[in-house]
Amino acid sequence: MTNRVRARDLLWFTREVLEEMRRHRARGVWNGVVRRGQEVVENSLKAILLHLGAEYPRIHDPAPVLEEVVKHRGVPIDRGRLTWLRVASKELAEIRGPAAYVEMLCNEDQASRAAAAADEAYLLAVEICGAPPEGPFRGGS
């Protein structure tokens, strides 16, 4: 399976997580929005790395690696947009665990920021990688 196929499959799954985040938001489950929003940001940035032919790091904040790959390869991405996502990714990676295990109670403002970051990261990934397939991903090796 090529990296570009893996990237689109990851985006297919990420789209499902994004929908789950939106359901949490509609119901006021702020911790769920933060947790799922973080997953969307992480997976979206990792899909971009795959699409660019780079392996992604096995960490929850891949934004610094993406910035380095983009810079090194001269990929035309709006630097302000990427910087904003780096800051959001870092913040979300730091609170993902406490939010998931309700070690902290997230508020609507945190949830709104997480949702905005998730939407922006997913949109950027679709712009770069193309839309994910409509049907289930292929999985496998």
Buried (B, 14 or more C-beta within 10 A) or exposed (E): EEBBBBBBBBBBBBBBBBEBBBEBBEEEBBBBBBBBBBBBBBBBBBBBBBBBEBEBEEEBBBBBBBBEBBEEEEBEBEEEEBEBBBEBBBBBBEBBEBBBEEEBEBEEEBBBBBBEBBBBBBEBBBEBBEEBBEEEBEEEE
